[in-house]
Each structure stands twice: as structure tokens, then as C-alpha cells.
Amino acid sequence: MNSLLEVNLEKVASVIRSVPDKDLDIELEMPWGKGTIGQIIAYPYWNMSYHEGQINYIASILGVL
């Protein structure tokens, strides 16, 4: 049986893959301001990278890396 994470990951990946390249520059008004569709669908990647950087920074302070 697939975990909830795996099921939802497949759903979001499918939606991201379905966005045509020509639509990536379309601007949308979001609660926090304007953003392009490209920026919005790249947010999960940015978020993971940001938090990975935080974890690595803390690890370096603790001498783990």
C-alpha cells in the first residue's frame, strides 16, 4: 500500500508536469503578492532547499559535518 506522501507526491508531480511551458510566465495574484505560475510550482523545491540549508548550517555549527 502506498503511503499518503507517495500518493500526494504523484498527484502534485502530475499536475506540475501538465503545465505547458508557455504558461509559466502567467502572473497570478496570491495572498502574499503576485507570482508567476513557474515561481508557484517551484516553491516546494525552493522550500526543501531552504530547509536543507538550515539543517546543514546547524550541523556545521555542531561539528557534525
Secondary structure, DSSP 8 states (H G I E B T S, - for coil): ---HHHHHHHHHHHHHHHS-GGGTT-EEEETTEEEEHHHHHHHHHHHHHHHHHHHHHHHHHTT--
